[in-house]
């Protein structure tokens, strides 16, 4: 069973920053695309960012583009999400996920991800 463990969530004021991390086993991590998704109360889970296996291809949702940065460290089997200029509408539970099928390109499709973390809460106050 592949495990992904998120950390770094918490509370921030609008305009502030938080950095999320997600760790997993190296054997599964280095070949897979990684993604971050989020789910706010009463809303469906939505795509945030994705990064391909070597980190050279990234893609962001329009509502976080220019504010969030996804990165990965294959040696440490971690993926990070640096969140700057946070807004109250960024409040959600954030999930990381791994896709073995889309390792070369990354993907925005949640159904393409094989394993998910348990989620970490991010709360942004105005």
C-alpha positions, 0 to 999 in steps of 0.5 A: 500500500502506497502512503502519502503523508501531507504536512504544513497546513495551518492558519494564515492571514490573507496575503500570507504564505504557507508551504505544504509538503507531501512525502511518500516512498521513493520507489513509487515516487520517482516515476510518477506525476504528483498533484495537489488538489483541494476541497472546501466545505460543501464543494467538490474536490478541485485541481490545484497543481501538477508536476511531472516525474522530473519536475520540468513540466508543471501546470496550475489552475488559473485561480492559483497561477502566479501565487502557488508553486509546485516542486519536487525532490526525488531524492527525498521523495517529497513534493511541495506546494509553496502558497503565497498571497493567500486568499480566504477562498484558498481555505480548504483541505489540501490533498496530494496524490500520485499518478503512475500513468501520467508520470511524463506529463502530469495531469489535472484529472483526479481520476488519473491519480492512483493514491491520495494522502489524508489531507491537510487543512489550510485556513486563510482569514481575511 
